[in-house]
Amino acid sequence: MTDPRGPSSKIELRVLTSHHTAAVRETVTQDGLTEALGHMFQSVKEALSRQGVEPDGSPFARYHTFGEEIDLEAGVVVSSAIQPDGVVKPGELPAGPAAIAVHAGPYEGLAATYDAIDRWIKGTGRTASGGPWEIYLTDPSAEPDPTKWLTEIIWPVNP
């Protein structure tokens, strides 16, 4: 069982390179988050299929703002920029330093991992430099046991 007090692995600082993405960006409510992610990922999958493009990584969700309404971007990393396709647009996950941890377990426990990363960022004297994103390393449709799910949380920070 995952420790509810924090991340399932240590928090580390990494310097990331930028990555091209194919993603949908929407404003959603907290209550509609799961449903929104489902249709956003489906839209990206269909657009990539039409363009003959394969994902170059696991799905991600990036939170530009988080509150009652969430400015959310969801998609996948791709090897080069895609053509815009309806709601699916080319984008980029930014380069730079980031605090990173892997959360093991159900998504309901992600808040504790976010809290631990926030404490770590403040404890190192850094500040966040943009919204965090989650990379879903485990596909819930392939692994039905939520205790085995892995989610990498990446939170950009100022150097």
C-alpha positions as CSV (number, residue, x, y, z in Angstrom):
1,M,0.0,0.0,0.0
2,T,1.2,3.5,-0.8
3,D,2.2,5.7,2.1
4,P,-0.5,8.4,2.1
5,R,2.0,11.0,3.6
6,G,4.1,11.4,0.4
7,P,5.5,10.1,-2.8
8,S,6.3,6.5,-3.4
9,S,9.9,7.4,-4.5
10,K,12.3,10.2,-3.6
11,I,11.9,13.6,-5.0
12,E,14.7,14.7,-7.3
13,L,15.8,17.7,-9.3
14,R,16.3,17.0,-13.0
15,V,17.0,19.3,-15.9
16,L,14.5,18.4,-18.7
17,T,14.8,18.8,-22.4
18,S,11.7,20.1,-24.3
19,H,9.4,17.6,-26.1
20,H,6.9,18.1,-28.9
21,T,3.3,17.2,-27.9
22,A,0.0,16.6,-29.5
23,A,-2.6,17.8,-27.0
24,V,-6.0,19.2,-26.3
25,R,-6.4,22.1,-23.9
26,E,-9.7,22.8,-22.1
27,T,-11.1,24.4,-19.0
28,V,-12.8,21.7,-16.9
29,T,-14.4,21.4,-13.5
30,Q,-12.9,19.1,-10.8
31,D,-16.1,17.0,-11.0
32,G,-15.6,16.6,-14.7
33,L,-11.9,15.9,-14.7
34,T,-11.9,12.1,-15.2
35,E,-14.5,12.3,-18.0
36,A,-12.7,15.2,-19.7
37,L,-9.3,13.4,-19.7
38,G,-11.0,10.4,-21.3
39,H,-12.4,12.3,-24.2
40,M,-9.2,14.5,-24.5
41,F,-7.0,11.4,-24.8
42,Q,-9.4,9.9,-27.3
43,S,-9.3,13.0,-29.5
44,V,-5.5,12.9,-29.5
45,K,-5.5,9.2,-30.4
46,E,-7.8,9.8,-33.3
47,A,-5.9,12.8,-34.6
48,L,-2.6,10.9,-34.5
49,S,-4.2,8.0,-36.3
50,R,-5.4,10.3,-39.1
51,Q,-1.9,11.7,-39.4
52,G,-0.1,8.4,-39.2
53,V,1.9,9.5,-36.1
54,E,2.8,7.2,-33.2
55,P,3.1,8.5,-29.6
56,D,6.7,8.8,-28.4
57,G,5.8,8.3,-24.7
58,S,3.0,7.8,-22.2
59,P,0.0,10.0,-21.9
60,F,0.3,13.2,-19.8
61,A,-2.0,15.8,-18.2
62,R,-0.6,19.3,-17.6
63,Y,-2.3,21.6,-15.1
64,H,-1.9,25.2,-16.1
65,T,-4.2,26.3,-13.2
66,F,-5.9,24.2,-10.6
67,G,-9.0,25.1,-8.5
68,E,-12.7,24.7,-9.0
69,E,-12.0,25.2,-12.7
70,I,-8.9,23.6,-14.1
71,D,-7.0,24.8,-17.2
72,L,-5.9,21.4,-18.4
73,E,-3.8,20.2,-21.3
74,A,-3.8,16.4,-22.1
75,G,-2.0,14.5,-24.7
76,V,1.1,12.6,-25.6
77,V,4.7,13.3,-26.5
78,V,5.5,13.0,-30.3
79,S,8.8,12.9,-32.1
80,S,8.1,16.0,-34.2
81,A,5.4,18.7,-34.4
82,I,2.0,17.5,-35.7
83,Q,-0.4,19.4,-37.9
84,P,-3.4,21.0,-36.0
85,D,-6.4,18.7,-36.2
86,G,-9.6,20.1,-34.8
87,V,-9.1,20.5,-31.0
88,V,-5.8,18.7,-31.1
89,K,-2.9,21.1,-31.4
90,P,0.9,20.8,-31.5
91,G,2.6,21.9,-28.3
92,E,5.6,21.4,-26.1
93,L,6.5,20.3,-22.7
94,P,9.1,22.8,-21.6
95,A,12.8,22.4,-20.9
96,G,14.4,23.4,-17.6
97,P,14.8,22.3,-14.0
98,A,11.9,20.3,-12.4
99,A,11.2,18.5,-9.2
100,I,10.1,15.0,-10.0
101,A,8.6,12.1,-8.1
102,V,6.8,8.9,-8.9
103,H,3.5,8.2,-7.2
104,A,2.6,4.5,-6.8
105,G,-1.0,3.7,-6.3
106,P,-4.5,5.1,-7.1
107,Y,-5.0,8.6,-8.4
108,E,-6.9,9.5,-5.3
109,G,-3.5,9.6,-3.4
110,L,-1.8,12.0,-5.8
111,A,-2.6,15.0,-3.5
112,A,-0.2,13.7,-0.9
113,T,2.6,13.4,-3.5
114,Y,1.9,16.9,-4.7
115,D,2.1,18.2,-1.1
116,A,5.4,16.4,-0.6
117,I,6.8,17.9,-3.8
118,D,5.6,21.4,-2.8
119,R,7.3,21.1,0.6
120,W,10.5,19.9,-1.1
121,I,10.5,22.8,-3.6
122,K,10.0,25.3,-0.7
123,G,12.6,23.5,1.4
124,T,15.2,23.9,-1.3
125,G,14.6,27.6,-1.6
126,R,13.1,27.3,-5.1
127,T,9.8,28.3,-6.5
128,A,7.5,26.7,-9.0
129,S,7.9,28.1,-12.5
130,G,4.8,26.8,-14.1
131,G,2.1,24.2,-13.8
132,P,3.0,20.6,-13.0
133,W,2.2,17.7,-15.2
134,E,1.6,14.0,-14.7
135,I,2.8,11.2,-16.9
136,Y,0.7,8.1,-16.7
137,L,3.3,5.3,-16.7
138,T,0.7,2.6,-16.2
139,D,-2.3,2.2,-18.4
140,P,-5.3,1.5,-16.2
141,S,-7.0,-0.5,-19.0
142,A,-4.0,-2.8,-19.1
143,E,-3.5,-3.0,-15.3
144,P,-6.8,-3.0,-13.4
145,D,-5.2,-3.1,-9.9
146,P,-4.8,0.6,-8.9
147,T,-2.2,-0.3,-6.2
148,K,0.1,-1.1,-9.1
149,W,-0.4,2.2,-11.1
150,L,2.7,4.5,-11.5
151,T,2.3,8.2,-12.2
152,E,5.3,10.5,-12.6
153,I,4.8,14.0,-11.4
154,I,6.9,16.8,-12.9
155,W,6.8,20.3,-11.4
156,P,9.0,22.9,-13.2
157,V,11.0,25.1,-10.8
158,N,13.2,28.2,-11.0
159,P,16.9,27.4,-10.8
